[in-house]
Amino acid sequence: MSDSPPLSPYDSHPQWDAPDPREELARVARAQSLRRLKRLLVLACACFTFAIWLFVRLESPGRFSPFAQGPSRIVRQHLEALNRGAFREAYLLFSQHYRDEVSFELYHQLVVSHSAMFRTRIVSVRHQESAGNRIVLHTRLLASDGERYVARFTLVQVENRWWIDDLRWAADSGRRNVIAT
């Protein structure tokens, strides 16, 4: 007679054939992660395709960007053009109304006679007031000669583009010895 325990019909499968529940959970988690990655890849490809389509098809896709040609960017372009000596380029950033009142020759003469004042580095730009398609920006500037100025730019928006409509310069007496960048 044998000492081995009797076999029961309920023990037809040995213990070592039963799947480990931890392995099953890990397999399900990997499958879910792969599905999520596939969805993310499809979404990224769709967004990339849409962005390329926008840049190719639209005349001016930058207008939808948060970095679009806003009023402060026009002010920076104007001052950068003056720093490079591109006076015509700087003049063309003025509105038609301003150009009707101030000729390029008069503007050029003013800029050349005060060249040190117009070679500047922007220290700060802040919005002062705005109403509809008009905005006023106060700009603190550091000139090449070390003097500080405040420039008041009035800009108007015509056909979804900003133009400098008026410009006033003054010495910045309130911040003489303060350097802020």
QUILINQUI-V495230 format. One record per pair of residues at least 24 apart in sequence whose C-alpha atoms are under 7 Angstrom apart, sorted by sequence separation. I is the first residue (numbers start at 0). J is the second residue. If there is no record, write none. Layout:
I | J
I | J
This chain:
118 | 142
119 | 143
132 | 156
147 | 171
117 | 142
118 | 143
116 | 142
115 | 142
115 | 143
147 | 175
115 | 144
81 | 117
82 | 118
81 | 118
82 | 119
122 | 179
122 | 180
97 | 164
94 | 162
96 | 164
97 | 165
93 | 162
94 | 163
92 | 162
93 | 163
94 | 164
92 | 163
93 | 164
70 | 154
73 | 161
70 | 161
69 | 161
